[in-house]
Amino acid sequence: MGSRLLQTFIKNKFIWIACLILIGYLLPYYILGENTHIRVHDNLDSNIVWYKLLAETGQIFTLSDTTLPQVINGLPRSALPSAFDAVAWLYVLFEPMTAYTISQTIMRFAAFFGMYLLLTRHVFREAKSPWITVGAALAFAMLPYWPSGALSIAGLPLALHLFLTIRKFGWKTPKYNWVILLVIPFLSNFILSFVFFLAIMGLFWLIDWIRFKKANWSFFTAIASMTGIYLVKNYLVITSMFFNSGFTSHREELSLGHNTFERSVELAWENFLYGHTHDEAHQVLIIIPVIFTALLVAAYSNVKPRKLITLFVFNFCLSVWYAFWYWEGWRIVKDNFMIANTFNFARIHFFDPAVWYICFALALALLWKHLKFGKVLAIVLVVLQCSLVFGLNEENKYSEIDTPTFAEFYSEDLFDEIEAYIGEDQADYRVVSIGMHPTIAQYNGFYTLDTYNNSIPLEYKHDFRDVIEGELDKSPSLKNYFDTWGGRLYMYVAEHGEDYLFTKDRNEPIEQLDINTDALQKLGGDYILSAVPIKNYQELGLEHERTFENNGSPWEIWLYRV
């Protein structure tokens, strides 16, 4: 028995080593817990609180798009994650940081095994060195993905492997492949990426039908089944969009995409070389030079690397499409077709990381086979790329730029002091935040008039704009940001711009705050939680109640009564 286990380990030693490296990558979450530094943008400032809020509301399952009073006097339930979102249930069952850690672990291992299976079973026709297949898969698994996306980006190779397996073996495909395929929707986002993925799978099915004059019904069933699960999962979004005439989202007034042609060209190159903040593949230093080198070696060796060229060009086209979706030339389409204005078709660029690492593996295989000392070079390149992305784990990355840890960001003890000082039930008053993200107050149970969400009632956006109109008028960039998008209903300050992290080490006073306190009172505003002092607070009719700080928090909070 022992010798059999040893043989199994030796046979799969590269996979075991990769798993140990992944565990090392994840260790900061398990060791540091809430003292871990993690991403703020689209994470601490939003999704984590959305999950926590949903877990505490008792409104996880609801047939109608009810409203939640904790946010903006009634945030639509459809603006929060689905009841069929598996990550949401992690936040029901565990504390937020524990749920986050489990989600990260699932994401990383699914990314690794998905890419490994895709490379070994479908990309390469013959066995390749595990240095290439395991190495590329490991690097892919350690990319700095948008954390709350779960398998939305990291799980694409796994999903493609499953679909290609079903396409090849039909109804003879082992049942566990079907099970995994039907689980993926509960851990991923349809609107973000899988709507494009399933559309491409549907196109593959149609092309197969035309080519072979025979429908592959098992493949079709896989596509239909996953699509059906996504539709059920997003039932509240669908009903609110098409059947709830009482709710008009702020997305109806989106006006994104006014870039010049020149700026669009620049953006295409930026995305091609560096990626988007949610799907960085870190391709510019090693991967792209390796691909160009491999293409030169292929040309010299009279080899035609069709897959590599096709995927490389595909990624370039994705970058062009992404950039030009925001080109002003599209306005005629967006202004006349609502879906083009409210749905972001540029998000297909989330395929970028998977495509880059397939290209990386293909390029390494060319160097391995056709270049003298190519094996040694390929191994060195794999080690370098893995080292690069390993160093980008959240604890390393965000501790270096000195953003707050999870515990520091939400500073529960400090906000408990503020709650105790006010001395009322949190449901009986409303607050707004200045110089800090409103989700911090939301995390600590305060009812906020400001927020960051994907969908907000349009009427409320207009009412909230009256509060901050004076500050928006002082900053054309903030005014454009709020009016053309508006997902962040923040107490914008022209002096601050789009900076919302004013800690006690950098909390210079606001010299002249121009907000409409009458409009704030009309919305029900009672208190302002400000991370910086407001010099003209008396002119605004505010009363400075008290300033709060403690050694464990990066914030110093000035509490003003409206």
ROBA-135229 format. One record per residue (C-alpha): x, y, z. Coordinates in steps of 0.05 Angstrom, whole numbers, padded with zeros to 5 digits, always signed. Example, Ala and Ser with C-alpha at 12.3 -4.5 7.8 and 13.67 -1.06 7.14 Angstrom:
BEGIN
+00246-00090+00156;+00273-00021+00143;
***
This chain:
BEGIN
+00000+00000+00000;+00056+00048+00020;+00096+00033-00043;+00034+00045-00086;+00023+00113-00054;+00096+00130-00065;+00091+00110-00138;+00029+00152-00146;+00064+00211-00114;+00126+00204-00158;+00084+00197-00220;+00046+00261-00204;+00101+00297-00167;+00095+00361-00209;+00021+00367-00192;+00034+00355-00118;+00090+00407-00118;+00044+00456-00153;-00010+00444-00101;+00040+00457-00045;+00060+00522-00079;-00013+00542-00084;-00022+00526-00010;+00038+00571+00004;+00005+00625-00039;-00059+00620+00003;-00025+00614+00071;-00030+00688+00090;-00106+00683+00091;-00103+00623+00138;-00048+00650+00183;-00065+00724+00187;-00141+00720+00181;-00171+00789+00187;-00101+00819+00192;-00090+00802+00118;-00082+00859+00068;-00131+00848+00012;-00156+00888-00048;-00200+00949-00033;-00226+00966-00103;-00288+00926-00121;-00276+00882-00061;-00271+00912+00009;-00309+00973-00016;-00366+00932-00044;-00375+00858-00055;-00355+00833+00014;-00405+00880+00046;-00459+00861-00005;-00451+00788+00015;-00450+00805+00090;-00510+00850+00083;-00549+00798+00045;-00531+00744+00096;-00558+00788+00153;-00622+00813+00120;-00663+00749+00120;-00681+00766+00048;-00637+00715+00012;-00698+00681-00018;-00753+00726-00043;-00799+00719-00103;-00807+00793-00114;-00755+00849-00118;-00764+00875-00047;-00724+00932-00019;-00673+00931+00037;-00678+00992+00084;-00606+00989+00107;-00581+01023+00043;-00608+01087+00008;-00675+01081+00043;-00691+01019+00002;-00639+00983-00041;-00672+00935-00090;-00659+00863-00070;-00638+00849-00143;-00577+00894-00134;-00547+00842-00087;-00522+00771-00103;-00571+00716-00121;-00598+00667-00070;-00566+00613-00114;-00497+00644-00109;-00454+00593-00072;-00406+00648-00048;-00465+00683-00015;-00478+00620+00026;-00406+00619+00049;-00421+00687+00081;-00483+00658+00113;-00445+00599+00142;-00380+00633+00161;-00351+00699+00183;-00335+00745+00124;-00259+00734+00124;-00267+00659+00130;-00317+00659+00073;-00269+00701+00032;-00212+00652+00046;-00253+00592+00025;-00275+00627-00039;-00202+00644-00055;-00181+00571-00044;-00236+00544-00090;-00218+00595-00143;-00143+00580-00143;-00149+00504-00146;-00204+00506-00198;-00161+00552-00241;-00101+00505-00234;-00135+00439-00249;-00179+00471-00303;-00120+00499-00342;-00079+00435-00331;-00135+00391-00358;-00148+00438-00416;-00074+00437-00437;-00063+00362-00429;-00129+00338-00457;-00145+00388-00512;-00091+00438-00529;-00033+00390-00540;-00043+00329-00584;+00015+00293-00553;+00042+00291-00482;+00084+00352-00463;+00132+00361-00406;+00097+00376-00339;+00144+00435-00334;+00101+00466-00389;+00031+00441-00372;+00036+00444-00296;+00079+00506-00298;+00032+00546-00342;-00028+00522-00302;+00004+00541-00236;+00022+00611-00260;-00049+00620-00286;-00077+00599-00218;-00037+00651-00181;-00059+00711-00222;-00087+00771-00184;-00159+00759-00205;-00217+00802-00183;-00230+00765-00117;-00306+00766-00118;-00309+00738-00188;-00296+00667-00160;-00297+00623-00223;-00322+00678-00270;-00252+00686-00299;-00209+00634-00264;-00259+00579-00280;-00262+00590-00355;-00209+00538-00373;-00245+00486-00329;-00311+00501-00363;-00279+00497-00432;-00247+00430-00415;-00314+00402-00393;-00351+00426-00455;-00297+00400-00502;-00298+00333-00466;-00374+00328-00474;-00368+00351-00546;-00318+00295-00559;-00348+00237-00520;-00422+00255-00520;-00466+00215-00473;-00407+00170-00456;-00374+00228-00418;-00363+00207-00345;-00418+00233-00300;-00372+00274-00255;-00358+00320-00314;-00432+00336-00318;-00435+00348-00243;-00377+00396-00244;-00405+00432-00305;-00472+00442-00269;-00438+00467-00206;-00397+00522-00240;-00457+00570-00250;-00466+00573-00174;-00394+00598-00167;-00391+00646-00226;-00425+00705-00258;-00467+00698-00321;-00468+00772-00339;-00394+00783-00327;-00365+00728-00370;-00405+00665-00380;-00457+00697-00425;-00401+00706-00476;-00372+00637-00462;-00439+00603-00473;-00451+00643-00536;-00385+00618-00564;-00402+00546-00544;-00468+00555-00580;-00431+00579-00642;-00386+00517-00638;-00448+00473-00635;-00479+00507-00695;-00415+00502-00736;-00409+00428-00719;-00481+00417-00741;-00468+00451-00807;-00401+00416-00819;-00421+00345-00799;-00495+00348-00819;-00512+00320-00750;-00531+00354-00685;-00489+00337-00624;-00547+00335-00574;-00504+00320-00513;-00463+00383-00527;-00527+00422-00538;-00555+00395-00473;-00493+00418-00435;-00500+00488-00464;-00575+00491-00450;-00567+00463-00380;-00515+00513-00358;-00554+00570-00390;-00617+00547-00355;-00583+00546-00287;-00557+00617-00298;-00627+00641-00317;-00656+00611-00254;-00599+00638-00212;-00611+00708-00238;-00687+00706-00234;-00691+00771-00193;-00649+00810-00243;-00692+00784-00301;-00758+00799-00267;-00735+00868-00246;-00712+00884-00317;-00772+00858-00355;-00831+00851-00308;-00823+00902-00252;-00846+00968-00281;-00841+01002-00213;-00766+01002-00212;-00723+01043-00261;-00649+01031-00252;-00597+01085-00257;-00568+01043-00314;-00622+01072-00358;-00582+01137-00359;-00513+01106-00370;-00473+01145-00421;-00407+01108-00425;-00362+01111-00485;-00339+01180-00507;-00266+01164-00522;-00234+01193-00583;-00207+01147-00637;-00136+01163-00614;-00152+01146-00542;-00186+01082-00564;-00123+01060-00600;-00082+01075-00538;-00130+01037-00494;-00127+00976-00541;-00052+00973-00534;-00056+00984-00458;-00104+00926-00450;-00063+00882-00497;+00001+00894-00459;-00024+00902-00387;-00095+00877-00384;-00154+00904-00344;-00153+00913-00268;-00200+00854-00260;-00163+00806-00306;-00089+00822-00304;-00049+00766-00337;+00020+00799-00327;+00040+00781-00397;+00084+00839-00418;+00150+00821-00384;+00156+00747-00401;+00096+00718-00439;+00093+00766-00499;+00169+00764-00511;+00167+00687-00505;+00111+00685-00557;+00149+00729-00606;+00212+00687-00596;+00173+00623-00607;+00143+00651-00672;+00213+00668-00697;+00238+00598-00678;+00178+00568-00714;+00192+00608-00776;+00265+00588-00776;+00246+00514-00765;+00192+00517-00819;+00138+00501-00768;+00068+00530-00773;+00041+00543-00703;-00031+00555-00723;-00060+00550-00653;-00010+00599-00624;-00020+00650-00680;-00096+00643-00678;-00100+00653-00603;-00050+00709-00603;-00089+00747-00656;-00154+00730-00619;-00128+00764-00557;-00106+00825-00596;-00176+00829-00626;-00207+00824-00557;-00165+00884-00535;-00187+00923-00596;-00260+00906-00584;-00254+00924-00510;-00223+00992-00525;-00268+01011-00582;-00331+00994-00543;-00317+01060-00508;-00304+01098-00573;-00349+01157-00586;-00366+01128-00655;-00410+01076-00620;-00455+01130-00590;-00504+01126-00648;-00515+01052-00632;-00517+01061-00556;-00564+01120-00560;-00614+01082-00602;-00610+01012-00574;-00619+01008-00498;-00584+00941-00490;-00521+00969-00522;-00522+01025-00471;-00538+00985-00408;-00500+00920-00422;-00425+00920-00427;-00407+00879-00487;-00333+00896-00476;-00330+00846-00419;-00312+00790-00466;-00241+00814-00452;-00245+00772-00388;-00223+00714-00433;-00154+00747-00438;-00118+00711-00381;-00138+00641-00402;-00118+00655-00474;-00051+00686-00454;-00031+00624-00413;-00052+00576-00468;-00007+00617-00514;+00048+00615-00462;+00045+00539-00459;+00044+00533-00535;+00104+00580-00541;+00143+00542-00488;+00129+00476-00525;+00158+00506-00589;+00221+00529-00553;+00227+00462-00518;+00225+00423-00583;+00259+00467-00634;+00311+00509-00598;+00379+00487-00574;+00379+00491-00498;+00304+00502-00506;+00287+00455-00449;+00330+00493-00400;+00303+00560-00426;+00231+00537-00419;+00242+00514-00348;+00274+00580-00329;+00217+00619-00361;+00164+00578-00323;+00201+00590-00258;+00207+00665-00271;+00133+00673-00289;+00110+00632-00229;+00156+00673-00184;+00128+00737-00213;+00055+00721-00200;+00069+00686-00133;+00096+00753-00108;+00030+00786-00127;-00011+00750-00074;-00056+00800-00039;-00016+00803+00026;+00049+00820-00011;+00018+00867-00061;-00026+00909-00015;+00020+00910+00045;+00073+00942+00000;+00027+01000-00018;+00004+01004+00055;-00071+00997+00046;-00109+00976+00109;-00118+00903+00128;-00187+00872+00129;-00194+00886+00204;-00167+00957+00198;-00211+00975+00139;-00276+00959+00175;-00250+00980+00244;-00307+00948+00282;-00285+00972+00351;-00281+01044+00328;-00350+01042+00297;-00378+01007+00358;-00356+01069+00397;-00392+01115+00348;-00455+01073+00352;-00453+01073+00428;-00443+01149+00429;-00503+01162+00384;-00542+01115+00429;-00601+01102+00383;-00623+01041+00345;-00585+01043+00280;-00650+01035+00241;-00675+01101+00269;-00623+01147+00236;-00585+01153+00171;-00512+01169+00158;-00467+01188+00100;-00391+01183+00096;-00338+01233+00072;-00267+01213+00056;-00282+01139+00063;-00323+01085+00030;-00395+01081+00055;-00391+01006+00057;-00348+01013+00120;-00408+01042+00156;-00454+00990+00123;-00409+00933+00147;-00416+00960+00218;-00492+00961+00216;-00505+01034+00200;-00561+01053+00153;-00530+01094+00098;-00556+01143+00046;-00494+01134+00004;-00471+01069-00028;-00437+01032-00084;-00480+00982-00121;-00491+00955-00191;-00563+00979-00194;-00593+01039-00159;-00663+01070-00168;-00655+01126-00218;-00701+01173-00179;-00657+01164-00117;-00594+01180-00157;-00626+01246-00178;-00646+01262-00106;-00576+01246-00081;-00545+01289-00134;-00580+01349-00104;-00539+01338-00041;-00471+01339-00075;-00486+01384-00135;-00443+01440-00108;-00381+01395-00105;-00396+01365-00173;-00399+01434-00204;-00328+01448-00178;-00300+01386-00212;-00318+01370-00285;-00286+01301-00280;-00327+01282-00218;-00389+01310-00250;-00379+01269-00313;-00362+01207-00271;-00426+01214-00231;-00473+01234-00287;-00450+01184-00340;-00445+01124-00293;-00468+01137-00221;-00456+01069-00190;-00420+01103-00133;-00468+01148-00096;-00413+01180-00054;-00407+01246-00017;-00358+01271-00069;-00309+01326-00050;-00277+01364-00107;-00213+01372-00066;-00209+01296-00059;-00227+01274-00129;-00237+01198-00133;-00196+01185-00070;-00236+01154-00013;-00181+01130+00034;-00164+01187+00081;-00131+01156+00141;-00109+01193+00204;-00040+01199+00173;-00067+01240+00116;-00130+01277+00136;-00120+01349+00116;-00184+01390+00129;-00234+01406+00075;-00229+01481+00068;-00296+01494+00034;-00347+01438+00030;-00406+01456-00015;-00462+01407+00000;-00537+01418+00006;-00554+01399+00078;-00628+01414+00066;-00629+01362+00010;-00591+01314+00056;-00642+01324+00111;-00698+01313+00061;-00668+01244+00046;-00668+01231+00121;-00595+01246+00135;-00578+01254+00209;-00503+01246+00214;-00440+01254+00172;-00381+01207+00186;-00321+01245+00160;-00250+01218+00156;-00225+01291+00153;-00246+01354+00190;-00293+01402+00154;-00272+01474+00166;-00337+01507+00145;-00383+01458+00182;-00418+01513+00220;-00435+01550+00155;-00468+01486+00131;-00510+01481+00194;-00472+01421+00220;-00455+01407+00293;-00389+01374+00310;-00408+01321+00361;-00342+01286+00374;-00279+01258+00342;-00265+01183+00347;-00200+01145+00340;-00162+01086+00370;-00095+01053+00361;-00123+00994+00322;-00156+01035+00268;-00126+01075+00211;-00186+01123+00213;-00200+01185+00253;-00274+01199+00248;-00306+01267+00257;-00379+01258+00274;-00424+01315+00251;-00498+01321+00264;-00540+01349+00207;
***
